[in-house]
Every structure is written in structure tokens, then in C-alpha cells.
């Protein structure tokens, strides 16, 4: 049973990481990068646990364990704390956004020191798990709980709470039920699939023709050109592709987008897609 759950978590986290990578390369958004780091760390953790369980023996080589632990800890600690800031909508320019970087550097230094000092692979693994996984996960969940009112605004409101609840369950029961961390990984991976499908593939356009809902257009006084741009965004076109398709400059597209965001009351594409999904 353990092997089946571990193998499923490997596949799910890998597939979700690939999707996050594609969207990061496409939209160049920090949010997708943070999700990608977390999912990559999930994949590394699942893969390591799968092979350890299959062999019925832990990793005893200190150097190998240090390399895996360093990669896992840095990816997860940076990604999950940054994702915590994403959940509560902290500006990417805020000074507090440097906390994930500082923590990752601190973790790296501490992990190297412990790897040199200790010869006990089990002790080193415990240190990596606590400092590289549980502490940053706790920080992320704590941020979400303290600033919970901010979760009620912006995009992915329902999905954010699902993420927090799953994370709390994982933190509480992981020490008692061995399968919980990997069930959590599978759940989060499926949640990523759902979010990307809902907000990027299930475009809220008319079922009879390729157009926006007439009531939505009327409520926000959208021009024909602005409607064309929104529909193109829903198809996943970049600003450059939009400019080429409409025979205008990228600067003109940016101006149109600014007007669209202002009319609808959003700040970026993610919030625009969320508003479209909720209002249509």
C-alpha cells in the first residue's frame, strides 16, 4: 500500500510540476515559480521515499544524503514561504519577500555544517526534515492563519482555503500516520491541475459563439477591441502575440490591458481570469 501511494505521489507531483513550469515559462509570473519549486521538492521527496521503501533501507551515504537534502530543503523552504506570501497577496517588491531567500541561505549553511560534523545519516535526515520541511511549512501556514482576512480577497479564494486545510492536516497527522504527507502531495497536485484547468482552459465565453457574455460586456463598458484582447488572453496569448495578431505595438496592448484592468477592478491576468470565472 505504501509503495502504491508513494508511486502515485511521484507521478502526480511530476505532472503538476511540468504544468507549473510550462505556465511559468509562458507567463513569467512569480506565483507559478513558487508553485513549481514546491512541486519539484514534492517530487524529490516522493521519489527518494519510494526508492528507500522499495529497497527497505535508508540512504546511508552522508554525501548523497546531503546533496538530496540540500536540494530538497532549499527548493521547499524558498517555495513554500514565498507561496505563503502569495496566498496573502504580499507585493513582490516588499522587503519581507526577502525572508525566503534569507531562510534558504541559513538552511544551506546549517545543513553543510551538520553534514561535516555528524556521521549519523539518520540524525542528518531528521535535521533536514525539521529545518528544510516542517519549519518553513509551519511558517507558511502561520502566515496564512495570521493574515487570513487577506485570503478572502484576490484569486483562488476557495482553493487557498483548501490548501491551508490540507497543510494543517498534514502538519498535525504526519508524525502519526506515515501515508499522510504523500496523500497531501497527491491532493495538492490534483488541486494544481484543477486550478489550471478552471482558470486557464475552461474559458468563460459564450457556448454558441466565440464572444464574452453580453451582460458582462455591458456592465464594464468594454469596447470591441477590449473584448478581442480578453478573448485572446483566455486563449493564452502573450502581449507580443497579441500585438502581432492585432497589428499594433506591445505598448498599445499594455495600454489596452491597463484600461481593461481598471474598468473591471483587477490588477493582473490572474485576477481578470478569476473575475471572469465568477461573474459569467
C-alpha positions as CSV (number, residue, x, y, z in Angstrom):
1,X,0.0,0.0,0.0
2,X,2.8,2.4,0.9
3,X,4.5,1.8,-2.4
4,X,1.3,2.5,-4.4
5,X,0.8,5.8,-2.5
6,X,4.4,6.8,-3.0
7,X,4.4,5.9,-6.7
8,X,1.2,7.9,-7.2
9,X,2.6,10.9,-5.4
10,X,5.7,10.7,-7.7
11,X,3.6,10.8,-10.8
12,X,1.2,13.4,-9.6
13,X,3.9,15.8,-8.3
14,X,5.9,15.4,-11.5
15,X,3.0,16.1,-13.8
16,X,1.9,19.1,-11.8
17,X,5.5,20.4,-11.7
18,X,5.6,20.1,-15.5
19,X,2.4,22.1,-15.8
20,X,3.7,24.8,-13.5
21,X,6.9,25.0,-15.5
22,X,5.0,25.5,-18.7
23,X,2.9,28.2,-17.2
24,X,5.9,29.9,-15.7
25,X,7.7,29.9,-19.0
26,X,4.6,31.2,-20.7
27,X,3.5,34.0,-18.3
28,X,6.8,34.7,-16.3
29,X,4.7,35.1,-13.0
30,X,6.4,34.6,-9.6
31,X,3.3,32.7,-8.4
32,X,4.0,29.9,-10.9
33,X,7.7,29.8,-10.0
34,X,6.8,29.4,-6.3
35,X,4.4,26.6,-7.1
36,X,7.0,25.0,-9.3
37,X,9.6,24.9,-6.5
38,X,7.2,23.3,-4.1
39,X,6.1,20.7,-6.5
40,X,9.7,19.9,-7.5
41,X,10.5,19.4,-3.9
42,X,7.4,17.1,-3.5
43,X,8.7,15.1,-6.5
44,X,12.2,14.7,-5.0
45,X,10.8,13.7,-1.6
46,X,8.3,11.2,-3.1
47,X,11.0,9.7,-5.4
48,X,13.5,9.4,-2.5
49,X,10.9,7.8,-0.2
50,X,9.7,5.4,-3.0
51,X,13.2,4.0,-3.6
52,X,14.0,3.9,0.1
53,X,10.8,2.0,0.8
54,X,11.3,-0.3,-2.2
55,X,14.8,-1.2,-1.1
56,X,13.7,-1.4,2.6
57,X,16.8,0.6,3.6
58,X,17.5,4.2,4.1
59,X,20.3,6.3,2.4
60,X,23.4,5.9,4.5
61,X,25.9,7.8,2.3
62,X,26.3,11.2,4.0
63,X,27.4,13.0,0.8
64,X,24.4,11.7,-1.2
65,X,22.0,12.4,1.6
66,X,23.5,15.9,2.0
67,X,23.1,16.7,-1.8
68,X,19.5,15.4,-1.9
69,X,18.6,17.1,1.4
70,X,20.2,20.4,0.3
71,X,18.3,20.5,-3.0
72,X,15.0,19.4,-1.3
73,X,15.3,21.9,1.6
74,X,16.3,24.9,-0.5
75,X,13.5,24.3,-3.1
76,X,10.8,23.7,-0.5
77,X,11.8,26.3,2.1
78,X,12.1,29.1,-0.6
79,X,9.0,27.9,-2.5
80,X,6.6,27.3,0.4
81,X,7.4,30.6,2.3
82,X,7.1,32.6,-0.9
83,X,3.8,30.8,-1.6
84,X,2.6,31.8,1.8
85,X,3.3,35.4,0.8
86,X,1.5,34.8,-2.5
87,X,-1.6,33.5,-0.6
88,X,-1.9,36.7,1.5
89,X,-1.1,38.9,-1.5
90,X,2.2,40.5,-0.3
91,X,3.7,42.7,-3.0
92,X,6.7,41.1,-4.8
93,X,8.6,44.4,-4.1
94,X,8.0,44.2,-0.3
95,X,11.2,43.8,1.9
96,X,9.6,40.9,3.7
97,X,9.7,39.0,0.4
98,X,13.5,38.5,1.1
99,X,12.7,36.2,4.1
100,X,12.5,33.0,1.9
101,X,16.0,33.8,0.4
102,X,17.5,34.5,3.9
103,X,16.0,31.3,5.3
104,X,17.3,29.3,2.3
105,X,20.8,30.6,2.8
106,X,20.6,29.9,6.6
107,X,19.3,26.4,5.9
108,X,22.1,25.8,3.4
109,X,24.8,26.9,5.8
110,X,23.4,24.9,8.7
111,X,23.0,21.8,6.5
112,X,26.6,21.9,5.3
113,X,27.8,22.3,8.9
114,X,25.8,19.4,10.2
115,X,26.8,17.2,7.2
116,X,30.5,17.9,8.1
117,X,30.1,17.4,11.8
118,X,27.7,14.4,12.0
119,X,28.4,10.9,10.7
120,X,24.9,9.7,11.5
121,X,22.7,9.6,8.4
122,X,19.5,9.2,10.4
123,X,20.3,12.3,12.5
124,X,21.2,14.3,9.4
125,X,17.9,13.2,7.7
126,X,15.9,14.3,10.8
127,X,17.6,17.7,10.8
128,X,16.9,18.2,7.1
129,X,13.2,17.2,7.6
130,X,12.7,19.6,10.5
131,X,14.6,22.6,9.2
132,X,14.0,22.2,5.5
133,X,10.4,21.0,5.5
134,X,8.5,21.3,8.8
135,X,9.7,24.7,9.9
136,X,9.1,26.5,6.6
137,X,5.8,24.7,6.1
138,X,4.8,25.9,9.6
139,X,5.9,29.5,8.8
140,X,3.8,29.4,5.6
141,X,0.7,28.1,7.4
142,X,1.2,30.5,10.2
143,X,1.3,33.5,7.8
144,X,-1.9,32.3,6.2
145,X,-3.7,32.0,9.6
146,X,-2.5,35.3,11.0
147,X,-3.4,37.2,7.8
148,X,-6.4,35.1,7.0
149,X,-8.5,38.1,6.0
150,X,-6.3,38.7,3.0
151,X,-7.0,35.2,1.7
152,X,-10.6,36.3,1.2
153,X,-9.5,38.8,-1.5
154,X,-7.9,38.2,-4.8
155,X,-7.9,35.0,-6.9
156,X,-8.2,31.3,-5.9
157,X,-10.2,32.1,-2.7
158,X,-11.7,28.7,-2.3
159,X,-8.6,26.9,-3.5
160,X,-6.4,28.8,-1.0
161,X,-8.5,27.6,2.0
162,X,-8.4,24.0,0.6
163,X,-4.6,24.3,0.5
164,X,-4.4,25.7,4.1
165,X,-6.7,23.0,5.5
166,X,-4.8,20.2,3.7
167,X,-1.5,21.7,5.0
168,X,-2.8,21.8,8.6
169,X,-4.0,18.2,8.4
170,X,-0.5,17.2,7.0
171,X,1.3,19.1,9.8
172,X,-0.9,17.6,12.6
173,X,-1.0,14.0,11.5
174,X,2.2,13.4,9.5
175,X,4.1,12.3,12.6
176,X,1.4,9.7,13.4
177,X,0.2,8.4,10.1
178,X,3.0,7.6,7.6
179,X,1.0,8.0,4.4
180,X,-0.4,11.4,5.3
181,X,2.5,13.5,3.8
182,X,2.2,11.7,0.5
183,X,-1.6,11.8,0.4
184,X,-1.1,15.6,0.9
185,X,1.2,15.7,-2.1
186,X,-1.3,13.9,-4.3
187,X,-4.1,16.2,-3.1
188,X,-2.1,19.4,-3.8
189,X,-1.0,18.1,-7.2
190,X,-4.7,17.5,-8.1
191,X,-5.5,20.9,-6.8
192,X,-2.9,22.4,-9.1
193,X,-4.5,20.5,-12.0
194,X,-7.9,21.8,-11.1
195,X,-6.8,25.5,-10.7
196,X,-5.0,25.5,-14.1
197,X,-7.9,23.8,-15.8
198,X,-10.5,26.1,-14.2
199,X,-8.7,29.4,-14.8
200,X,-6.8,28.7,-18.0
201,X,-8.6,26.1,-20.0
202,X,-12.3,26.4,-19.1
203,X,-12.6,29.9,-20.7
204,X,-15.8,31.7,-19.7
205,X,-17.1,32.5,-23.1
206,X,-20.4,32.1,-24.9
207,X,-21.1,28.4,-25.8
208,X,-22.8,29.4,-29.1
209,X,-20.1,31.7,-30.4
210,X,-16.7,32.9,-29.5
211,X,-17.7,36.0,-27.5
212,X,-18.0,37.3,-24.0
213,X,-21.2,37.3,-22.1
214,X,-23.2,40.4,-23.3
215,X,-24.2,41.3,-19.7
216,X,-20.5,41.2,-18.6
217,X,-19.5,43.4,-21.6
218,X,-22.3,45.9,-20.8
219,X,-21.6,46.1,-17.0
220,X,-18.0,47.1,-17.6
221,X,-18.5,49.1,-20.8
222,X,-15.9,47.0,-22.8
223,X,-15.1,48.2,-26.3
224,X,-14.9,45.7,-29.2
225,X,-11.1,45.9,-29.1
226,X,-11.0,45.2,-25.4
227,X,-13.3,42.2,-25.9
228,X,-10.9,40.9,-28.6
229,X,-7.9,41.3,-26.2
230,X,-9.7,39.5,-23.3
231,X,-10.6,36.6,-25.6
232,X,-7.0,36.4,-26.8
233,X,-5.8,36.3,-23.2
234,X,-8.2,33.5,-22.5
235,X,-6.6,31.6,-25.4
236,X,-3.2,32.0,-23.6
237,X,-1.7,34.6,-26.0
238,X,1.2,36.7,-24.7
239,X,1.4,40.5,-25.2
240,X,3.8,40.0,-28.1
241,X,1.4,37.6,-29.8
242,X,-1.5,39.9,-29.2
243,X,0.4,42.8,-30.8
244,X,1.2,40.7,-33.8
245,X,-2.4,39.4,-34.2
246,X,-3.9,42.9,-33.9
247,X,-1.2,44.7,-35.9
248,X,-0.3,47.1,-33.1
249,X,2.7,47.7,-30.8
250,X,3.2,45.9,-27.5
251,X,2.9,49.4,-25.8
252,X,-0.6,49.7,-27.2
253,X,-1.5,46.3,-25.9
254,X,-0.2,47.3,-22.5
255,X,-2.3,50.4,-22.6
256,X,-5.4,48.4,-23.5
257,X,-4.7,45.9,-20.7
258,X,-4.3,48.8,-18.2
259,X,-7.7,50.1,-19.3
260,X,-9.3,46.7,-19.0
261,X,-7.9,46.1,-15.6
262,X,-9.1,49.5,-14.4
263,X,-12.6,49.0,-15.7
264,X,-13.0,45.5,-14.2
265,X,-11.2,46.4,-11.0
266,X,-8.4,43.9,-11.2
267,X,-4.6,44.1,-11.1
268,X,-3.3,41.4,-13.4
269,X,-4.3,38.4,-15.6
270,X,-4.9,36.0,-12.7
271,X,-7.4,38.4,-11.1
272,X,-9.0,39.1,-14.5
273,X,-9.5,35.3,-15.2
274,X,-10.9,34.9,-11.7
275,X,-13.4,37.7,-12.2
276,X,-14.5,36.3,-15.5
277,X,-14.9,32.9,-14.0
278,X,-17.0,34.2,-11.1
279,X,-19.1,36.7,-13.0
280,X,-20.0,34.8,-16.1
